[in-house]
Amino acid sequence: MASETPTSDSESTEAEVERLAERIGRLIRSVEPENREDLKELAFSLVREELIRGEEPQQAASGSAPAPMNPLGAGVLFFVLGAGLSFVFGPVGLALMAGGLFFIVWGAVISWFKKK
């Protein structure tokens, strides 16, 4: 027999899911009424866990490695914080401003080399 087409494959998958759902429903209905709600919650949580666990490897494979951080933004933040703090406690504020300037220059150099 020829290989199955994608539509027939998805139809067989849907039929299998429906069959399993019916079987779970029959099992839950066969239990005494006071335990049904707990079994329903258990079934929902197990299916949800399985779906989440099955999606994690796909997301990790499809995602790319994060880009390295450019220190330019942190440098601007340190410079502004240092300028404000220099009025209250001068040496710490000036040190933060100097560190901020270093980060700004470093980030600018990184950005400049990435463009080339």
C-alpha positions in Angstrom: 0.0 0.0 0.0 1.2 3.5 -0.7 2.4 5.8 2.1 -0.3 7.6 4.0 -1.0 11.2 3.0 -0.7 13.9 5.7 -4.5 14.3 6.0 -5.1 10.6 6.6 -2.2 10.6 9.2 -3.8 13.5 11.0 -7.2 11.9 10.8 -5.8 8.7 12.4 -4.2 10.8 15.1 -7.5 12.6 15.8 -9.3 9.3 15.9 -6.8 7.9 18.4 -7.1 10.9 20.6 -10.9 10.6 20.5 -10.7 6.9 21.4 -8.4 7.6 24.3 -10.7 10.5 25.6 -13.7 8.2 25.4 -11.8 5.5 27.3 -10.8 8.0 30.1 -14.4 9.2 30.2 -15.7 5.6 30.7 -13.2 4.9 33.4 -14.1 8.1 35.3 -17.8 7.4 35.0 -17.3 3.9 36.3 -16.1 5.2 39.6 -18.4 6.2 42.5 -19.6 9.8 42.1 -17.7 11.3 45.0 -14.3 10.3 43.4 -15.1 11.5 39.9 -14.2 15.1 40.4 -10.7 14.1 41.7 -10.2 11.8 38.8 -11.2 14.5 36.3 -8.7 17.0 37.8 -6.0 14.3 37.8 -6.7 13.5 34.1 -6.6 17.2 33.2 -3.4 17.8 35.0 -1.7 14.7 33.6 -2.6 15.7 30.0 -1.5 19.3 30.6 1.9 18.1 32.1 2.5 15.8 29.2 1.8 18.5 26.6 4.1 21.0 28.4 6.8 18.4 28.7 6.5 17.5 25.0 6.8 21.1 23.9 10.0 22.0 25.9 12.5 20.2 23.6 10.9 21.7 20.5 11.2 25.2 22.0 14.8 24.7 23.1 15.7 23.4 19.6 14.0 26.2 17.7 15.3 29.0 20.0 18.6 30.5 19.2 21.3 31.3 21.7 20.8 34.7 23.3 22.9 37.5 22.0 25.7 38.8 24.2 24.7 41.8 26.3 25.9 45.2 25.2 27.1 47.2 28.2 26.0 50.5 26.6 22.6 50.6 28.4 24.0 49.6 31.7 26.7 52.3 31.3 24.1 55.0 30.8 22.2 53.8 33.9 25.3 53.7 36.0 26.3 57.2 34.8 22.9 58.7 35.6 22.7 57.0 39.0 26.3 58.1 39.8 25.5 61.7 38.9 22.5 61.7 41.2 24.4 59.9 44.0 27.4 62.3 43.7 25.3 65.0 45.3 24.7 62.9 48.4 27.9 60.9 48.6 30.6 62.2 46.3 33.2 59.4 46.1 30.6 56.7 45.4 28.8 58.8 42.9 32.0 59.7 41.0 33.1 56.0 41.0 29.7 55.0 39.5 30.0 57.8 36.9 33.5 56.6 36.0 32.3 53.0 35.7 29.3 54.2 33.6 31.6 56.1 31.3 33.8 52.9 30.9 30.7 50.8 30.0 29.4 53.5 27.6 32.7 53.5 25.7 33.0 49.8 25.8 29.4 49.4 24.5 30.1 52.0 21.7 33.2 50.1 20.6 31.3 46.8 20.5 28.5 48.4 18.5 30.9 50.0 16.1 32.7 46.7 15.4 29.5 44.8 14.9 28.4 47.2 12.2 31.6 46.4 10.2 
